[in-house]
Amino acid sequence: MATKIAEVMTDRPRAVTPQTSVREAARLMEEEDVGSLPVVDEGVRLVGIVTDRDVALRVVGGGLDPEGTRVSEVASTDVVTLTPDHDLDEALGLMARAQVRRLPIVARENELVGMLAQADIARAGKDKTTGEVIEAISQPPAGPRVAGPDTGGGSTVRVGDEPVPQQHTARDQD
């Protein structure tokens, strides 16, 4: 019998409202030691997700004021979800296709009931392959990638005294 999401998900995850300031959301991410927070309306209805990446790229990179910027201005609203009754294998497949590391888990009328992270699947995975696949997806690239003014904001790796511009893929951004 396959393992169900309900067996490994985080129940009752910390969430924010669309009106929460980005500064408060970032503080809660640090406090909870998480990289994303579901965004809920009416107390439980999932309406989006805000990630540490949203904070870094859309707020800090965009020069926005984190206190004056609301989560609704930077959160993703096109969110992929599953229910607690789905199998972990289905979750892993969806995460790979959608290229996300965390999934909100909903029930009934899009009511947030949990969160599932790749780490949850890795811990629950009974076969070694599941853990290896997740670890490989989550592995950061080797070596430093230092941004330099001579590359238009891209990364430059120095080999001796010579800068060598690096090509980046979408994978480098996650």
Secondary structure, 3 states (H helix, E strand, C coil): CCCEHHHCCEECCCCECCCCEHHHHHHHHHHHCCCEEEEEECCCEEEEEEEHHHHHHHHHCCCCCCCCCEHHHCCECCCCCECCCCEHHHHHHHHHHHCCCEEEEEECCCEEEEEEEHHHHHHHCCCHHHHHHHHHHHCCCCCCCEECHHHCCCEEEEECCEEEECCCCHHHHC
